[in-house]
């Protein structure tokens, strides 16, 4: 059987473990990433908290990467939960950017996954927009610097640059 009820994932299931993410039902209850498990249970008593399964996560990401090769031969796994697809050469084949994005999004839903997509002139910029949930589609480098100005420093995740900027203020 499957899991029923709000779900969150943490590094471990102790009350000191911080949540990494939650599903829509957990979010609706006020549960947010970074909360302790104890705080999350105070908001949502029936919350199911599961530990991460890095091997299963990697297997799922590899499966999605192989599936994405139908859209481009240039698919890269970028970190624990991100894929990069170079789709410039595939746009004519799929009728442009909007149709290819729609096909990828619907296909992932059919596989049981959700995603955040962004398109940008550089892979790193696309990652940053996707991390913030900004579903942008920049097609020219001239628009990039203006669009990047509004992004929070958290898009850098736990890189040395992000840590230095957080300490700076």
Order of alpha helices (4+ residues) and beta strands (2+ residues): beta-beta-alpha-alpha-beta-alpha-beta-beta-alpha-alpha-alpha-alpha-alpha
